[in-house]
Amino acid sequence: MKISNWLKTGLTTTALLITHPIVAPSGADDNSIYVVGALHSLHEEEDSFTYDELREIIERLNPDIMVLEVRPDELAELNDTPGRPEYPAVIWPMLKSGGPAAVAMEPGGEDFARMAGRASAAFKAFAEENPAGFDFLKRYRKALEMALVSYWESPAQSHDGATRDLVEGYKRVQFSFFHESGAENQAEWDGYMANIALEVALANPEKRILVLGSFRNRHVLEDALKNGVPARVVDTAAWLKSIAD
């Protein structure tokens, strides 16, 4: 697998060294990989998994490298991240205070323009051609979020199989409206991020890595890493449950 130049140079364009002590997970191998799913704005509604809990989980994991669901320009400038409020709330302050090395896994530049532009055009066309269907999906998404917040009683549950099944069910309904194009667009975006996460893992075989996705895509990223470096990937749901017991 081709390793990008920024990996070969030791992440020099984005790395920030740890300068404050954090307790590592008990018994964890130094090169373990954890895939954590942030809740985005639902952190503000879910009492069991607030921004503070997310911060504590990251501090407890004490990663050498964080692979983040942001574009390279957002990471380089620690910009606002629409739709992902956990970054200005938790991640950016952590990096500014001397947090671990960080790598952006979302596409940037021409790749972002191409993929985001195609998805945006598809949604716009769908809204114009099928407004009732578009409204249904918005209501379904909101209902799903309300159901998940009601179901979640711990961070472990937002990482479990039930959450995965509910999210995947919504995606199947969504893609049924878009036919093949919606699934293809999403697969390309998720695949891009998964490839970056895997490249980071392969380029850093002795480092502990945290991949920070969301409750919507965490399982996709975890599955890709399990296929590529299975011995290093920790069952994050089980680990979160173990530290809560």
Secondary structure, 3 states (H helix, E strand, C coil): CCCCHHHHCCCCCCCCCCCCCCCCCCCCCCCCEEEEEECHHHHHCCCCCCHHHHHHHHHHHCCCEEEECCCHHHHHHCCCCCCCCHHHHHHHHHHHCCCCEEEECCCCHHHHHHHHHHHHHHHHHHHHHCHHHHHHHHHHHHHHHHHHHHHCCCCCHHHCHHHHHHHHHHHHHHHHHHCHHHHHHHHHHHHHHHHHHHHHHHHCCCCCEEEEEECCCHHHHHHHHHHHCHHHECCHHHHHHHHHC
